[in-house]
């Protein structure tokens, strides 16, 4: 049986391991911004956005479509 024949691609929607990992990255991303406040410095805000980009890149390795939707929102 040829897997390519069934076009079974592992994505956020079809693979539990990928979903769990992506959800963990999304949780970490939410913490980045939850910890920012009105007294946060510009450096702290820039650092949060930089780390968010790093997490999105990690998500892109697992599911490029999910990452592109995150970038566009």
Backbone as CSV, one residue per row, in Angstrom:
resi,resn,N_x,N_y,N_z,CA_x,CA_y,CA_z,C_x,C_y,C_z
1,UNK,0.840,-1.171,0.000,0.000,0.000,0.000,0.893,1.244,0.000
2,UNK,0.655,2.134,-0.916,1.462,3.334,-1.061,0.793,4.497,-0.329
3,UNK,1.532,5.060,0.634,0.981,6.171,1.430,0.707,7.375,0.552
4,UNK,1.553,7.641,-0.423,1.349,8.792,-1.292,0.015,8.712,-2.023
5,UNK,-0.431,7.484,-2.245,-1.696,7.277,-2.942,-2.855,7.915,-2.169
6,UNK,-2.779,7.878,-0.856,-3.862,8.402,-0.030,-3.659,9.867,0.349
7,UNK,-2.519,10.430,-0.025,-2.221,11.834,0.243,-2.438,12.179,1.709
8,UNK,-1.873,11.358,2.585,-2.018,11.549,4.026,-0.889,12.437,4.530
9,UNK,-1.189,13.692,4.693,-0.219,14.656,5.184,-0.478,14.905,6.656
10,UNK,0.575,14.879,7.448,0.425,15.140,8.873,0.340,16.642,9.092
11,UNK,-0.745,17.069,9.718,-0.961,18.482,10.005,-1.513,18.622,11.418
12,UNK,-1.744,19.851,11.800,-2.350,20.156,13.094,-3.678,19.423,13.258
13,UNK,-4.425,19.317,12.175,-5.755,18.706,12.224,-5.724,17.185,12.238
14,UNK,-4.653,16.580,11.715,-4.653,15.128,11.531,-3.693,14.368,12.434
15,UNK,-2.794,15.054,13.126,-1.790,14.364,13.937,-1.821,14.909,15.368
16,UNK,-2.093,14.034,16.291,-2.209,14.442,17.689,-0.882,14.980,18.240
17,UNK,0.238,14.391,17.848,1.531,14.857,18.337,1.842,16.276,17.856
18,UNK,1.556,16.540,16.591,1.765,17.886,16.051,0.837,18.874,16.747
19,UNK,-0.411,18.490,16.948,-1.370,19.365,17.620,-0.899,19.707,19.031
20,UNK,-0.440,18.718,19.771,0.025,18.964,21.134,1.227,19.902,21.155
21,UNK,2.167,19.707,20.240,3.359,20.547,20.190,2.990,21.986,19.795
22,UNK,2.146,22.131,18.787,1.723,23.469,18.356,0.959,24.160,19.484
23,UNK,0.087,23.428,20.158,-0.659,24.015,21.269,0.281,24.487,22.378
24,UNK,1.351,23.736,22.621,2.336,24.138,23.620,3.017,25.443,23.196
25,UNK,3.397,25.551,21.918,4.010,26.782,21.421,3.033,27.955,21.518
26,UNK,1.767,27.721,21.199,0.761,28.791,21.294,0.580,29.250,22.742
27,UNK,0.624,28.297,23.654,0.516,28.632,25.078,1.704,29.500,25.507
28,UNK,2.905,29.095,25.096,4.101,29.865,25.436,4.029,31.271,24.841
29,UNK,3.499,31.378,23.612,3.345,32.683,22.977,2.381,33.559,23.776
30,UNK,1.313,32.971,24.271,0.337,33.761,25.034,0.947,34.268,26.335
31,UNK,1.827,33.476,26.933,2.479,33.911,28.168,3.398,35.105,27.928
32,UNK,4.015,35.148,26.758,4.910,36.264,26.438,4.191,37.599,26.586
33,UNK,2.982,37.662,26.071,2.250,38.921,26.063,1.422,39.121,27.326
34,UNK,1.075,38.033,27.994,0.341,38.159,29.253,1.231,38.771,30.329
35,UNK,2.525,38.561,30.196,3.465,39.083,31.196,3.880,40.523,30.930
36,UNK,3.447,41.089,29.812,3.746,42.486,29.521,2.694,43.370,30.183
37,UNK,3.108,44.549,30.576,2.171,45.483,31.192,2.469,46.899,30.737
38,UNK,1.769,47.833,31.317,1.966,49.222,30.932,3.341,49.730,31.348
39,UNK,3.956,49.050,32.317,5.281,49.463,32.763,6.408,48.724,32.047
40,UNK,6.075,47.903,31.049,7.089,47.152,30.305,7.906,48.092,29.434
41,UNK,9.186,47.801,29.356,10.065,48.627,28.539,9.916,48.246,27.072
42,UNK,10.399,49.110,26.209,10.382,48.831,24.773,11.187,47.575,24.476
43,UNK,12.279,47.383,25.184,13.112,46.192,24.999,12.327,44.915,25.329
44,UNK,11.538,44.939,26.384,10.733,43.769,26.765,9.674,43.472,25.711
45,UNK,9.048,44.509,25.174,8.032,44.325,24.137,8.674,43.771,22.865
46,UNK,9.804,44.340,22.469,10.502,43.844,21.273,10.938,42.401,21.453
47,UNK,11.391,42.063,22.649,11.809,40.693,22.945,10.623,39.735,22.819
48,UNK,9.450,40.142,23.276,8.252,39.295,23.176,7.893,39.050,21.705
49,UNK,7.960,40.104,20.886,7.653,39.946,19.465,8.703,39.073,18.758
50,UNK,9.964,39.202,19.167,11.022,38.377,18.575,10.800,36.902,18.911
51,UNK,10.496,36.641,20.179,10.249,35.258,20.601,8.995,34.700,19.930
52,UNK,7.986,35.555,19.744,6.782,35.111,19.051,7.136,34.642,17.637
53,UNK,7.973,35.394,16.959,8.418,35.007,15.618,9.156,33.679,15.629
54,UNK,9.968,33.460,16.659,10.687,32.188,16.783,9.707,31.032,16.973
55,UNK,8.695,31.244,17.788,7.697,30.194,17.987,6.926,29.913,16.699
56,UNK,6.608,30.939,15.946,5.894,30.740,14.687,6.764,29.951,13.706
57,UNK,8.064,30.201,13.716,8.973,29.427,12.859,8.988,27.954,13.275
58,UNK,8.954,27.691,14.565,8.892,26.301,15.043,7.579,25.645,14.609
59,UNK,6.503,26.400,14.670,5.211,25.883,14.216,5.246,25.615,12.721
60,UNK,5.922,26.481,11.961,6.022,26.311,10.504,6.716,25.005,10.134
61,UNK,7.666,24.579,10.951,8.338,23.297,10.694,7.361,22.131,10.820
62,UNK,6.371,22.280,11.696,5.403,21.209,11.930,4.213,21.296,10.980
63,UNK,3.701,22.508,10.781,2.531,22.713,9.937,2.603,24.100,9.290
64,UNK,3.140,24.179,8.078,3.307,25.477,7.413,2.000,26.257,7.241
65,UNK,0.894,25.569,6.995,-0.381,26.258,6.819,-0.821,26.948,8.099
66,UNK,-0.657,26.280,9.214,-1.027,26.868,10.510,-0.174,28.104,10.778
67,UNK,1.112,28.022,10.486,2.014,29.147,10.700,1.644,30.332,9.814
68,UNK,1.277,30.064,8.581,0.910,31.174,7.697,-0.365,31.858,8.161
69,UNK,-1.291,31.088,8.721,-2.512,31.694,9.271,-2.186,32.552,10.500
70,UNK,-1.224,32.114,11.297,-0.825,32.893,12.466,-0.153,34.193,12.051
71,UNK,0.648,34.125,10.998,1.355,35.325,10.528,0.377,36.342,9.954
72,UNK,-0.697,35.875,9.343,-1.633,36.791,8.682,-2.637,37.393,9.662
73,UNK,-2.715,36.860,10.859,-3.701,37.392,11.810,-3.139,38.489,12.662
